[in-house]
Amino acid sequence: MKLTLKRGRMLKRRSEFQRVYHKGRSYAGRYLILYVFKNYQGERDHVGFAAGKKLGCAAVRNRVKRLLREAYRQEQARVPQGVTLLLVGRAAAVRAKSQLVQQEFVRLLKKAKLVET
């Protein structure tokens, strides 16, 4: 199976991020916060990645977003259709290893009841 993440599936506009923040449900972990917004209009699934300025300089924020993208890319086959996800990095993710972030992403997906245990 090809594990690519298409650019067309990623959230880009501020309004898209705001819709997920305000209407979605959040699940917090040590390294990331997962926002889940279910699309009832049959839209295809989308995903967004964010890292606030409190985490550090641009290089640090970009590393955190890379970790989040990689965690999603590895587990995207498990995410059901019709769901928009937003992954927001937390301060602990700055020094975290990729595997730990991925494990937490899977744990939060289970907590949100999006995948089987």
C-alpha positions, 0 to 999 in steps of 0.5 A: 500500500502506498503511504502518500499524503496528497496536498489536496487533502490538507487544510489550508485556509484559516476558515477551514481550521476555524471550522474544525476548532469550533465545531469539532471534538477535541482529544488531548494527549501529551504530544498532540491534541486531536480535533475531530469533525465529522462531515455529514455532507459526504465530503472526502476526508481532510487533515490539518497540522498546526504548531503554535508560536509558543513552541519556539522558532519556525524551525522548531514548529516545522519539525513538530508539524513534520512529526505530526504529518508522519504520524498521520501518513503512517496511520491514514489507512485506519482513519475512516472516510468522511472525517476531518482531523486537525493535529495540533502539536504540544510543547512536549512534541518539541523533543519527542521521537517520531515513534512516540508521536505516532503511538499517541496519535493511534491512542487518540484515534481509539479514544475518539472511537475512530478505529477499533481497539 
